[in-house]
Amino acid sequence: MSDIGDWYKRIPFFTKWWLTLTVVLSLAGRIGLVQPYQMILLYSNVIHKFEIWRLISALFYYPVNPQTGFHFLVNCYFLYNYSLRLETGEFEGRPADYIFMLIINWTCCSLIALTIELPLLMDCMVLSILYVWCQLNKDTIVTFWFGTTFKAMYLPWVFFAFNFIIAGGGISELIGILAGHMYYFLKYTHPQEYGVQSYLRTPSFLYNWFPSRRIAGGFGVPPSRSSATADQSNTGRHNWGRGRVLGGDVD
């Protein structure tokens, strides 16, 4: 148990709380401590009855049952793995910038989900952070199930196709990809291509709440063009399913 406790303590702040709230709220719905109907995102209830909490609960709640249990565990793995990679990698020492990215992606996912009456946001948000990580590590080689290897930039689309074929879904994954692409384009692609400031600037109050921390090279700063290029030149392998259900570390 001490090993589990040590592992949990080492999880970075936002990843820890996101994963914890997801597991706790989903299991609470499974055993009847909360009513699933009160957790899901419903347009009429949010807009006309001002049940604003649904925008939050729909992110953390996922209906766990024998049919959805495996998909829930896969989502939890992706949430942990790629949120951890972003929070301790690209956003190391910059918690305000990381929570701002999550807020932007959540806002985009929520607006689209309300429009098309999609009741849950977990799939969307997980794919949105996966997309951002894959774009920041485009040329990293990843290995999917059955030994299939390809560049990380294709992973969100492979995951979408896999879920579309196996589970008949895909809409949530597309929304997540769209949200992640919007953030990445406005934060990185557009400023670098046109030499302008990013449209997405973290509000100062977030820096007051979550001040930047000193890391090896000084305080955390947004990536420069050269650092982005260095990330894309990484050719390390990201192994899936070797000793784990899914995924592994980049060598």
C-alpha positions as CSV (number, residue, x, y, z in Angstrom):
1,M,0.0,0.0,0.0
2,S,2.9,2.3,0.7
3,D,4.0,2.0,-3.0
4,I,0.5,3.0,-4.1
5,G,0.6,6.0,-1.7
6,D,4.0,7.1,-2.9
7,W,2.9,6.8,-6.5
8,Y,-0.3,8.9,-5.8
9,K,1.7,11.6,-4.0
10,R,4.0,11.9,-7.0
11,I,1.2,12.6,-9.5
12,P,1.3,16.4,-10.4
13,F,-1.5,18.6,-9.0
14,F,-3.9,19.0,-11.8
15,T,-3.6,15.4,-13.2
16,K,-4.1,14.1,-9.6
17,W,-7.3,16.0,-9.0
18,W,-8.7,15.4,-12.5
19,L,-8.1,11.6,-12.2
20,T,-9.3,11.5,-8.6
21,L,-12.5,13.3,-9.2
22,T,-13.2,11.2,-12.3
23,V,-12.8,7.9,-10.4
24,V,-14.6,9.1,-7.2
25,L,-17.6,10.6,-9.0
26,S,-18.0,7.7,-11.5
27,L,-17.8,5.1,-8.8
28,A,-20.2,7.1,-6.7
29,G,-22.7,6.9,-9.5
30,R,-22.1,3.2,-9.9
31,I,-23.0,2.4,-6.3
32,G,-25.9,4.9,-6.2
33,L,-24.4,7.7,-4.0
34,V,-25.2,10.2,-6.8
35,Q,-27.9,10.2,-9.4
36,P,-26.5,9.8,-13.0
37,Y,-29.2,12.0,-14.4
38,Q,-28.0,14.9,-12.2
39,M,-24.5,14.5,-13.5
40,I,-24.9,14.5,-17.3
41,L,-25.0,17.6,-19.6
42,L,-28.5,18.5,-20.8
43,Y,-29.1,21.6,-22.9
44,S,-32.5,22.5,-21.5
45,N,-31.4,22.0,-17.9
46,V,-28.2,24.1,-18.3
47,I,-29.7,26.9,-20.4
48,H,-33.3,27.2,-19.1
49,K,-32.9,25.9,-15.5
50,F,-29.4,27.2,-14.9
51,E,-28.1,23.9,-13.6
52,I,-24.6,25.1,-14.3
53,W,-22.9,22.4,-12.2
54,R,-23.7,20.0,-15.1
55,L,-20.9,21.6,-17.1
56,I,-18.5,20.4,-14.3
57,S,-20.0,17.1,-13.4
58,A,-20.3,16.0,-17.0
59,L,-16.5,16.3,-17.2
60,F,-15.8,14.1,-14.2
61,Y,-18.7,11.6,-14.3
62,Y,-18.7,8.6,-16.5
63,P,-21.3,5.8,-16.3
64,V,-19.5,2.7,-15.2
65,N,-21.2,-0.7,-15.9
66,P,-20.1,-4.0,-17.3
67,Q,-20.5,-2.7,-20.9
68,T,-18.5,0.6,-20.3
69,G,-16.0,-0.5,-17.7
70,F,-13.2,-1.3,-20.0
71,H,-13.6,1.9,-22.0
72,F,-13.6,3.8,-18.7
73,L,-10.3,2.2,-17.6
74,V,-8.8,3.0,-21.0
75,N,-9.9,6.6,-20.7
76,C,-8.5,6.8,-17.2
77,Y,-5.2,5.5,-18.5
78,F,-5.0,8.1,-21.3
79,L,-6.1,10.8,-18.9
80,Y,-3.3,10.0,-16.5
81,N,-0.6,9.3,-19.0
82,Y,-1.0,12.3,-21.3
83,S,-2.0,14.8,-18.7
84,L,1.1,13.7,-16.7
85,R,3.3,14.1,-19.8
86,L,2.0,17.6,-20.5
87,E,2.0,18.8,-16.9
88,T,5.6,17.5,-16.3
89,G,6.9,18.2,-19.8
90,E,5.6,21.1,-21.9
91,F,4.0,22.9,-18.9
92,E,6.7,22.0,-16.3
93,G,6.9,24.9,-13.9
94,R,3.9,26.6,-15.5
95,P,0.7,25.4,-13.7
96,A,-1.3,28.5,-14.6
97,D,-0.6,27.9,-18.3
98,Y,-1.6,24.3,-18.0
99,I,-4.9,24.9,-16.2
100,F,-5.6,27.6,-18.8
101,M,-5.2,25.1,-21.6
102,L,-7.6,22.7,-19.8
103,I,-10.1,25.6,-19.4
104,I,-9.9,26.4,-23.1
105,N,-10.4,22.8,-24.2
106,W,-13.2,22.3,-21.6
107,T,-15.0,25.4,-22.9
108,C,-14.8,24.3,-26.5
109,C,-15.9,20.8,-25.7
110,S,-18.8,22.0,-23.5
111,L,-20.1,24.4,-26.2
112,I,-20.1,21.8,-28.9
113,A,-21.5,19.1,-26.5
114,L,-24.4,21.5,-25.6
115,T,-25.1,22.2,-29.2
116,I,-25.3,18.6,-30.3
117,E,-26.7,17.4,-26.9
118,L,-23.8,15.2,-26.0
119,P,-24.2,14.2,-22.3
120,L,-20.6,13.4,-21.3
121,L,-17.3,15.2,-21.7
122,M,-14.7,12.7,-20.5
123,D,-13.9,11.3,-24.0
124,C,-13.7,14.8,-25.5
125,M,-11.3,16.1,-22.9
126,V,-9.1,13.1,-22.9
127,L,-8.7,13.3,-26.7
128,S,-8.1,17.0,-26.5
129,I,-5.0,16.7,-24.3
130,L,-3.8,13.6,-26.2
131,Y,-4.1,15.7,-29.4
132,V,-2.0,18.6,-27.9
133,W,0.7,16.2,-26.7
134,C,0.8,14.5,-30.1
135,Q,1.2,17.8,-31.9
136,L,4.0,18.8,-29.6
137,N,5.7,15.5,-30.2
138,K,4.7,14.9,-33.8
139,D,7.7,12.7,-34.9
140,T,7.8,10.6,-31.8
141,I,7.2,7.0,-32.8
142,V,4.3,5.3,-30.9
143,T,3.3,1.7,-30.9
144,F,-0.4,0.9,-30.9
145,W,-2.1,-2.4,-30.3
146,F,-0.9,-5.4,-32.3
147,G,2.5,-3.9,-32.8
148,T,1.4,-1.1,-35.2
149,T,3.8,1.8,-35.2
150,F,3.4,5.3,-36.6
151,K,4.2,8.9,-35.7
152,A,2.5,10.4,-32.7
153,M,0.7,13.0,-34.9
154,Y,-1.5,10.2,-36.2
155,L,-2.4,8.7,-32.8
156,P,-5.6,10.7,-32.2
157,W,-7.0,9.7,-35.6
158,V,-6.0,6.1,-35.1
159,F,-7.8,6.2,-31.7
160,F,-10.8,7.7,-33.4
161,A,-10.9,5.1,-36.1
162,F,-10.4,2.3,-33.6
163,N,-13.3,3.5,-31.4
164,F,-15.5,4.1,-34.5
165,I,-15.0,0.6,-35.7
166,I,-15.1,-1.3,-32.4
167,A,-17.6,0.7,-30.4
168,G,-19.5,2.5,-33.2
169,G,-18.7,5.9,-31.6
170,G,-16.4,8.6,-32.7
171,I,-18.3,11.9,-32.2
172,S,-16.7,12.5,-28.8
173,E,-13.3,11.8,-30.2
174,L,-13.8,14.2,-33.1
175,I,-14.9,17.0,-30.7
176,G,-11.8,16.4,-28.6
177,I,-9.6,16.5,-31.6
178,L,-11.3,19.8,-32.7
179,A,-10.8,21.3,-29.2
180,G,-7.2,20.3,-29.1
181,H,-6.5,21.6,-32.6
182,M,-8.1,24.9,-31.8
183,Y,-5.9,25.4,-28.8
184,Y,-2.7,24.2,-30.6
185,F,-3.4,26.4,-33.6
186,L,-4.1,29.6,-31.7
187,K,-1.3,29.0,-29.1
188,Y,1.5,27.7,-31.4
189,T,0.9,27.4,-35.1
190,H,-0.6,30.9,-35.8
191,P,1.9,32.9,-33.8
192,Q,4.9,31.0,-35.2
193,E,3.7,31.2,-38.8
194,Y,2.7,34.9,-38.8
195,G,5.1,36.2,-36.2
196,V,2.3,37.6,-33.9
197,Q,1.5,37.2,-30.3
198,S,-0.7,34.3,-29.3
199,Y,-4.4,34.9,-29.0
200,L,-4.5,32.7,-26.0
201,R,-2.7,34.5,-23.2
202,T,-3.1,33.2,-19.7
203,P,-5.0,35.7,-17.4
204,S,-2.9,37.3,-14.7
205,F,-5.2,36.1,-11.9
206,L,-4.3,32.5,-12.8
207,Y,-0.6,33.3,-12.3
208,N,-1.5,34.8,-8.9
209,W,-3.4,31.6,-8.0
210,F,-0.8,29.2,-9.5
211,P,2.6,31.0,-9.7
212,S,5.3,29.7,-12.0
213,R,7.9,27.5,-10.3
214,R,11.6,27.6,-10.9
215,I,12.9,24.7,-13.0
216,A,16.4,23.7,-14.3
217,G,16.5,26.4,-16.9
218,G,14.8,29.1,-14.8
219,F,11.1,29.9,-14.5
220,G,8.8,28.1,-16.9
221,V,8.3,30.0,-20.2
222,P,6.3,29.2,-23.4
223,P,8.3,27.1,-25.9
224,S,10.3,28.9,-28.5
225,R,10.4,27.9,-32.2
226,S,13.7,26.1,-31.6
227,S,12.4,24.1,-28.6
228,A,9.3,23.1,-30.6
229,T,11.6,21.9,-33.4
230,A,13.6,19.9,-30.9
231,D,10.5,18.3,-29.6
232,Q,9.5,17.3,-33.1
233,S,12.9,15.8,-33.8
234,N,12.6,13.3,-30.9
235,T,12.6,9.8,-32.4
236,G,12.2,7.9,-29.1
237,R,9.7,5.1,-29.0
238,H,6.5,5.2,-27.0
239,N,5.6,1.6,-26.3
240,W,2.0,0.4,-25.8
241,G,1.0,-2.9,-24.2
242,R,4.5,-4.1,-23.3
243,G,4.0,-5.1,-19.6
244,R,0.9,-2.8,-19.4
245,V,-2.6,-2.8,-20.8
246,L,-1.8,0.2,-22.9
247,G,1.1,2.6,-23.3
248,G,4.5,3.0,-21.9
249,D,7.3,5.5,-21.5
250,V,9.2,7.2,-24.2
251,D,12.7,5.7,-24.3
